[in-house]
Amino acid sequence: MRMSVENYHALLINHRLSGLDAVRAASSIPPKEIYLGLIGAVPELTVLSTCNRFEIYWYGEQTERVTEILLDLLSRRVIDVSEKAEIVHGLTTVEHLFRVASGVDSLLLGENEILGQVKQAMEDASMRGSLGPYLRLLFHRAVIVGKRVRRETEISKGALSVPSAAIRLAEETLSGLEGKKVVIIGAGKAGGLLATMLSSKGANLCILNRTVHRARSLAERVGARWGGLDRIRDELITSEAVFLAVSGGPILSREDLPGRDLLIVDISVPPAISDPGPNARLVTMEDLERIVEENRGRREKELPKVESILSEEIELFVRLLNRRVADEVLERVVSRAEEIRKRELRRAISSLKSKGVEVEGDVKFLLEMMSRSIVRKVLHPVFMYARMAAERGDMSRLNQIAEMLCGDREGEFSQDQT
């Protein structure tokens, strides 16, 4: 197989190219089916499956055959898969995965979760025995790039969803949420998301809802207290914040509030509080949407910095890949040289013995050391030359070394590496 960056390929179905319906349909295919379907077709394979993307990466030469197998597997779940999937090759594959790991290809620009998902995909492939040295290098570098982008830019700073912005604001206002008494009014989807996030921050939660059994179900899931709306006034007396996530209009007014400073975060549409009074610190949906938009704008301003880092990292990846290819050439050269050395040493010892020379102990040891030294000194300039060629991306020179010193063209390396 021609060792080359051009042997990297990926089939992409994601929110940007295909739409979320196609992603959900593709994600319904167990990864095991993909791995089993490609046994023997490719030496290395990794599946990256998240809420917003289903992407298959492989390293090998049989692009048309692999694509045919994959499209056949996906067509059982995804309508018009050939129109909704994109196949990329070579450096485009490398660049795409680096962008994914950096969060710039995410639905929410700069999201952090994708970095862990890329790492998990690599670990899953490793457990299945399909992660060879080349995909391992690609995914390992992608994780490093994603960490560097987040460390050196602010692409992941500031919340980009209303619930996240609400939690972040409450943390800043209350100097943290650990142990703080917080009431959530509403046990629907938004209320559930708030409860999960607040619980993870260590808040002392109470969930109130019109339908009590829904409040209880959610509370039991996150380890909170629960009750009906008739408990609003009693709970707010000792609470430091209340989150409103209901529908149907106002359920809270000034009369329900304690006569002291209280943080009120209302993400309800329409608003769930009327006339909160002068003592309340009210944060509305409009306030949070403005914060989210400001955060999005700040993240977008970081994109030029991210693109600069990605360019550097792609160049570095090519150098690392070339170095790995050179190491493979040199391993084959050393192996071939060692075969010849041992064979010739055996012949020399046999010839000496046939002439009555005793070849044991120190004599045999000295012959062994001398033969090794000769091979090492002869190969040293070859090693230097091969590594310099790899640094320059001159893969044709590596081909010549492999052909001349190993006697065949197996494992030919592509000039396209540059």
C-alpha positions in Angstrom: 0.0 0.0 0.0 1.3 3.5 -0.9 1.8 5.3 2.5 0.4 8.7 2.0 -1.7 11.5 3.5 -4.0 10.8 0.6 -4.9 7.5 2.2 -7.0 9.3 4.8 -10.7 9.4 4.0 -14.0 10.2 5.7 -17.7 9.8 4.9 -19.5 12.8 6.5 -23.1 13.1 7.5 -23.6 16.1 9.8 -25.9 19.0 10.7 -24.2 21.4 8.3 -24.1 19.1 5.2 -27.0 16.7 5.6 -29.5 18.0 8.2 -30.3 16.6 11.6 -32.9 14.1 10.3 -30.2 12.4 8.2 -27.8 12.4 11.2 -30.4 10.8 13.5 -31.2 8.1 10.8 -27.5 7.3 10.3 -26.8 7.2 14.0 -29.5 4.5 14.5 -27.0 2.1 12.8 -25.0 0.3 15.5 -21.3 1.1 15.1 -20.7 -2.7 15.2 -22.4 -3.0 11.8 -20.1 -0.5 10.3 -17.0 -2.2 11.7 -18.2 -5.7 10.7 -19.2 -4.5 7.2 -15.7 -3.2 6.5 -13.6 -6.1 7.9 -10.9 -6.8 5.4 -11.7 -3.8 3.3 -9.7 -1.3 5.2 -6.8 -1.7 7.7 -7.9 1.2 10.0 -11.4 2.5 10.8 -13.0 4.9 13.3 -16.7 5.9 13.7 -17.5 9.3 15.3 -21.2 9.5 16.2 -22.7 12.4 18.1 -26.1 14.2 18.2 -25.0 16.4 15.3 -22.8 14.2 13.2 -22.2 10.7 12.0 -18.8 10.4 10.4 -16.7 7.4 9.4 -12.9 7.8 9.0 -10.6 5.2 7.5 -7.1 4.8 6.3 -6.4 2.7 3.2 -6.4 2.6 -0.6 -9.7 0.9 -1.6 -11.7 4.1 -1.6 -14.3 3.1 -4.2 -15.0 -0.3 -2.7 -15.2 1.1 0.9 -17.5 4.0 -0.3 -19.7 1.4 -2.0 -20.0 -0.7 1.2 -20.7 2.3 3.4 -23.4 3.8 1.2 -25.0 0.4 1.0 -25.1 0.1 4.8 -26.3 3.6 5.3 -29.0 3.5 2.5 -30.9 1.0 4.7 -31.6 3.9 7.2 -30.9 7.2 5.4 -33.1 8.2 2.4 -31.0 9.5 -0.5 -27.8 8.9 1.4 -25.6 9.5 -1.7 -27.0 13.0 -1.8 -26.7 13.7 1.9 -23.2 12.2 2.5 -20.0 13.8 1.5 -16.7 11.8 1.0 -13.5 13.7 1.6 -9.9 12.6 1.1 -6.3 13.5 2.1 -5.6 16.7 3.8 -9.3 17.7 3.6 -10.0 14.8 5.9 -7.2 15.9 8.3 -8.4 19.5 8.2 -12.1 18.5 8.8 -11.3 16.4 11.9 -9.1 19.2 13.3 -12.0 21.7 12.8 -14.4 19.3 14.4 -12.2 18.8 17.5 -11.7 22.6 17.7 -15.4 23.2 17.9 -15.6 25.4 14.7 -17.7 22.9 12.8 -20.2 22.5 15.7 -23.8 23.6 15.8 -22.8 25.7 18.8 -19.5 27.4 17.8 -16.7 26.3 20.1 -18.6 23.7 22.1 -16.5 21.6 24.5 -18.3 18.3 24.4 -17.1 17.4 20.9 -13.5 17.1 22.1 -14.4 14.3 24.5 -16.4 12.6 21.8 -13.5 12.6 19.4 -11.3 11.1 22.1 -14.0 8.5 22.9 -14.3 7.5 19.2 -10.6 6.9 19.2 -10.8 4.7 22.3 -13.8 2.8 20.9 -11.9 2.0 17.7 -8.9 0.9 19.7 -11.0 -1.5 21.7 -12.4 -3.0 18.5 -8.9 -3.4 17.1 -9.5 -1.1 14.1 -7.3 1.8 15.2 -4.0 1.4 13.5 -0.9 3.8 13.7 -2.2 6.2 11.1 -5.7 6.9 12.4 -4.2 6.9 16.0 -1.8 9.6 14.9 -4.7 11.6 13.3 -7.1 11.4 16.2 -4.4 11.9 18.8 -3.3 15.1 17.0 -6.9 16.2 16.7 -7.4 16.1 20.4 -4.2 18.0 21.0 -5.3 20.6 18.4 -8.7 21.0 20.1 -7.1 21.5 23.5 -4.6 24.1 22.0 -7.4 26.0 20.3 -9.3 26.3 23.6 -6.2 27.2 25.6 -5.0 29.9 23.2 -8.3 31.5 22.1 -11.7 32.3 23.6 -13.6 30.2 21.1 -15.3 28.3 23.9 -15.8 31.2 26.3 -19.3 32.4 27.2 -22.6 30.4 27.0 -24.4 30.0 23.7 -27.7 28.6 24.9 -30.3 30.4 27.1 -30.2 27.8 29.9 -26.4 27.8 30.0 -26.4 31.6 30.0 -28.9 31.5 32.9 -26.8 29.2 34.9 -23.6 31.1 34.2 -25.2 34.4 35.2 -26.6 32.9 38.5 -23.1 31.5 39.3 -21.6 34.9 38.9 -24.4 36.8 40.7 -24.4 34.4 43.7 -20.6 33.7 43.8 -21.2 30.1 42.9 -24.1 27.7 43.3 -22.7 25.1 45.7 -25.1 24.7 48.6 -27.2 27.6 47.5 -31.0 27.2 47.9 -32.6 27.5 44.4 -36.2 27.0 43.3 -37.2 25.9 39.8 -40.8 26.5 38.8 -41.7 24.2 35.9 -40.9 20.6 35.3 -41.0 20.5 31.5 -38.1 20.2 29.0 -36.6 23.6 30.0 -37.1 23.0 33.7 -35.5 19.6 33.4 -32.5 21.0 31.7 -32.1 23.7 34.3 -32.5 21.1 37.1 -29.8 18.9 35.6 -27.4 21.8 35.2 -28.0 23.3 38.6 -27.8 19.9 40.3 -24.3 19.4 38.7 -23.3 22.7 40.3 -24.2 21.5 43.7 -27.3 23.7 44.2 -29.9 22.8 46.9 -32.9 22.4 44.6 -36.6 22.5 45.1 -38.8 21.8 42.0 -42.4 23.1 41.9 -44.9 22.4 39.2 -48.7 22.6 38.5 -48.7 18.8 38.0 -47.1 17.5 41.2 -46.2 14.1 39.9 -44.1 15.6 37.2 -42.3 17.7 39.8 -41.7 14.6 41.9 -40.4 12.6 38.9 -37.9 15.3 37.9 -36.9 15.9 41.6 -36.2 12.2 42.1 -34.0 12.1 39.0 -31.7 15.0 40.2 -32.0 14.5 44.0 -34.2 17.6 44.8 -37.2 18.4 46.9 -40.5 18.9 45.2 -44.0 20.2 45.5 -46.9 22.0 43.9 -47.4 25.7 43.2 -49.0 26.2 46.5 -45.6 26.0 48.1 -44.1 29.0 46.1 -44.3 31.6 48.9 -42.9 29.3 51.6 -40.0 28.1 49.4 -39.0 31.6 48.3 -38.7 32.9 51.8 -35.4 31.1 52.3 -34.2 30.9 48.7 -31.5 32.9 47.0 -32.7 32.4 43.4 -35.8 31.2 41.5 -35.8 30.0 37.9 -39.1 30.2 36.0 -39.7 27.8 33.0 -43.4 27.5 32.5 -46.0 28.3 29.8 -49.3 30.0 30.0 -48.4 33.4 31.3 -47.7 34.9 34.8 -47.8 32.7 37.9 -45.7 34.9 40.1 -46.2 38.5 41.3 -44.7 41.0 43.8 -47.0 39.5 46.6 -45.4 36.1 46.2 -41.9 37.4 46.7 -40.0 37.9 50.0 -39.3 41.5 50.9 -35.6 41.1 50.2 -33.0 40.7 47.5 -33.9 37.7 45.3 -32.5 36.6 41.9 -35.3 35.8 39.5 -34.4 34.2 36.2 -37.5 34.0 33.9 -36.9 32.0 30.7 -40.7 31.5 30.2 -42.5 32.6 27.0 -44.6 34.5 27.7 -43.0 35.9 30.9 -44.1 34.1 34.1 -43.8 37.0 36.5 -45.6 40.3 36.6 -44.5 43.4 38.6 -41.6 41.9 40.5 -41.1 45.0 42.6 -37.9 47.0 43.3 -36.2 44.5 45.5 -36.0 41.7 43.0 -33.1 41.2 40.5 -35.1 40.1 37.4 -33.3 38.5 34.4 -35.6 38.0 31.5 -35.5 35.9 28.3 -34.5 39.1 26.4 -31.6 39.7 28.8 -30.4 36.1 28.3 -30.8 36.2 24.5 -28.7 39.4 24.4 -26.0 37.8 26.5 -26.0 34.7 24.2 -25.7 36.9 21.1 -22.9 38.9 22.6 -21.1 35.7 23.5 -21.6 34.4 20.0 -20.1 37.6 18.5 -17.1 37.3 20.8 -16.5 33.7 19.7 -16.8 34.5 16.0 -14.1 37.2 16.5 -11.8 34.4 17.6 -12.1 32.5 14.3 -9.1 34.1 12.6 -6.9 33.0 15.5 -8.3 29.5 15.3 -7.7 29.3 11.6 -4.1 30.4 12.1 -3.6 27.6 14.7 -5.2 25.0 12.4 -2.9 26.0 9.5 0.1 25.5 11.8 -1.2 22.2 13.1 -1.9 20.8 9.6 1.6 21.6 8.5 3.0 19.9 11.7 0.8 16.9 11.1 2.2 16.4 7.6 5.8 16.5 9.0 4.9 14.0 11.7 3.3 11.7 9.2 6.3 12.0 6.9 8.5 11.1 9.9 6.4 8.1 10.7 6.7 6.9 7.1 10.5 7.4 7.2 10.6 5.4 10.4 8.7 2.5 8.6 11.2 2.6 5.7 14.1 2.5 8.1 12.6 -0.4 10.1 12.4 -2.4 6.9 15.9 -1.5 6.0 17.2 -2.5 9.4 15.3 -5.7 9.2 16.7 -6.5 5.8 20.2 -5.6 6.9 19.9 -7.8 10.0 18.8 -10.8 7.9 21.9 -10.3 5.6 24.2 -9.8 8.6 23.1 -12.9 10.4 23.3 -15.0 7.2 26.8 -13.8 6.3 28.0 -14.2 9.9 26.8 -17.8 9.8 28.7 -18.4 6.5 31.9 -16.8 7.9 31.8 -18.9 11.1 31.0 -22.1 9.1 34.0 -21.3 6.7 36.3 -20.7 9.7 35.3 -23.9 11.4 35.8 -25.9 8.1 39.4 -24.6 8.2 39.9 -25.8 11.7 39.5 -22.5 13.4 37.7 -22.6 16.8 35.0 -20.0 16.8 33.6 -19.9 20.3 33.5 -17.6 23.3 35.3 -14.3 22.8 36.0 -14.9 19.1 32.4 -15.5 18.3 31.4 -12.5 20.4 33.9 -10.2 18.6 32.6 -11.4 15.2 29.1 -10.6 16.3 30.0 -7.1 17.6 32.1 -6.4 14.5 29.2 -7.3 12.1 26.8 -5.2 14.0 29.1 -2.2 14.0 29.7 -2.5 10.3 25.9 -2.5 9.6 25.3 0.4 11.9 28.0 2.5 10.4 27.0 1.7 6.8 23.4 2.5 7.5 24.0 5.7 9.5 24.2 8.1 6.5 21.2 6.3 5.0 19.2 7.0 8.1 20.2 10.7 8.0 19.4 11.0 4.3 16.0 9.3 4.8 15.0 11.6 7.7 16.1 14.7 5.8 14.0 13.6 2.8 11.0 13.0 5.1 11.4 16.5 6.6 11.4 18.0 3.1 8.4 15.8 2.1 10.5 14.2 -0.6 8.8 10.8 -0.5 10.3 9.7 -3.9 13.7 9.5 -2.2 12.1 7.2 0.5 10.8 5.0 -2.3 14.2 4.7 -3.8 15.7 3.7 -0.5 13.1 1.1 0.1 13.5 -0.3 -3.4 17.3 -0.4 -3.4 17.9 -1.7 0.0 14.9 -3.9 0.5 14.7 -5.3 -3.0 11.0 -4.7 -3.8 8.4 -2.0 -4.1 6.2 -3.2 -1.2 5.1 -0.3 0.9 5.7 2.4 -1.7 5.3 5.9 -0.4 3.5 8.6 -2.3 5.0 11.9 -3.4 1.6 13.4 -2.6 2.5 13.4 1.0 3.6 17.0 0.6 
